[in-house]
Amino acid sequence: MAEKLAGSQQENLLTLLCWSDTAFNLIRNAVPPNLFSTGIYRDIITAIYAYIDQFHVPPRDHLADLLEDELHGKDAELYKTILHAVDKIKGG
């Protein structure tokens, strides 16, 4: 069984997936969602992958839009915490 990624690794990968024009496709093809440690991270990565698969570009500022329902659901604070960490890493 593959090891799970650490929280900081997950957030770094999410940031690259959302913002890097050179790394997003490599990560998309190399990192399966099951390496992420929680259902929330897996939900986020799945939404990002669906966006990439459809539009062939990183979602950039659309990440929150992709998670609209989750950001108003019962685990909204956890999603917001992760999105805040991604935004902080990107320098926002």
C-alpha positions as CSV (number, residue, x, y, z in Angstrom):
1,M,0.0,0.0,0.0
2,A,1.3,3.4,-0.9
3,E,2.1,5.9,1.8
4,K,-0.1,9.0,2.2
5,L,1.4,12.4,1.5
6,A,2.0,14.8,4.4
7,G,-0.2,17.9,4.8
8,S,2.4,20.3,3.5
9,Q,3.2,18.1,0.5
10,Q,-0.5,17.9,-0.3
11,E,-0.9,21.6,-0.2
12,N,2.2,22.2,-2.3
13,L,0.8,19.8,-5.0
14,L,-2.5,21.5,-4.9
15,T,-0.8,24.8,-5.4
16,L,1.2,23.5,-8.4
17,L,-1.9,21.9,-9.9
18,C,-3.7,25.2,-9.7
19,W,-1.0,27.6,-10.7
20,S,1.9,26.0,-12.5
21,D,1.7,26.0,-16.3
22,T,4.5,23.5,-16.5
23,A,3.9,21.1,-13.6
24,F,0.1,20.7,-13.5
25,N,-0.1,18.1,-16.3
26,L,2.8,16.1,-14.9
27,I,1.3,16.0,-11.4
28,R,-2.1,15.2,-12.9
29,N,-0.7,12.1,-14.7
30,A,1.6,11.0,-11.8
31,V,-0.3,11.5,-8.5
32,P,-3.4,9.5,-7.9
33,P,-6.1,11.0,-5.5
34,N,-5.7,8.0,-3.1
35,L,-2.3,9.3,-2.1
36,F,-4.0,12.2,-0.4
37,S,-4.7,11.7,3.3
38,T,-8.3,12.6,3.8
39,G,-11.6,12.7,2.0
40,I,-11.5,16.4,1.9
41,Y,-8.1,16.5,0.1
42,R,-9.3,13.8,-2.2
43,D,-12.5,15.8,-3.0
44,I,-10.3,18.8,-3.8
45,I,-7.9,16.9,-6.0
46,T,-10.7,15.2,-7.8
47,A,-12.3,18.5,-8.6
48,I,-9.0,19.9,-9.8
49,Y,-8.4,16.8,-12.0
50,A,-11.9,17.1,-13.5
51,Y,-11.2,20.7,-14.4
52,I,-7.8,19.9,-15.9
53,D,-9.3,17.0,-17.9
54,Q,-12.1,19.2,-19.3
55,F,-10.2,22.5,-20.0
56,H,-6.5,21.3,-20.2
57,V,-5.3,24.2,-18.1
58,P,-4.8,24.7,-14.3
59,P,-7.9,26.1,-12.5
60,R,-6.1,29.1,-11.0
61,D,-8.6,31.4,-9.3
62,H,-11.5,28.9,-10.1
63,L,-10.6,26.5,-7.3
64,A,-13.2,28.0,-4.9
65,D,-15.8,27.9,-7.7
66,L,-15.1,24.2,-8.2
67,L,-15.8,23.6,-4.5
68,E,-18.8,25.9,-4.1
69,D,-21.0,23.2,-2.6
70,E,-18.3,22.0,-0.2
71,L,-17.6,25.6,1.0
72,H,-21.2,25.8,2.2
73,G,-21.4,22.3,3.6
74,K,-20.8,20.8,7.0
75,D,-17.0,20.6,6.5
76,A,-16.8,24.2,5.1
77,E,-14.2,25.3,7.6
78,L,-11.8,22.4,6.7
79,Y,-12.1,23.2,3.0
80,K,-11.5,26.9,3.7
81,T,-8.4,26.1,5.8
82,I,-6.9,24.1,2.9
83,L,-7.8,26.8,0.3
84,H,-6.2,29.4,2.5
85,A,-3.1,27.3,2.8
86,V,-2.9,27.0,-1.0
87,D,-3.4,30.7,-1.4
88,K,-0.7,31.4,1.1
89,I,1.8,29.1,-0.7
90,K,1.1,30.8,-4.0
91,G,1.8,34.1,-2.4
92,G,-1.7,35.5,-2.3
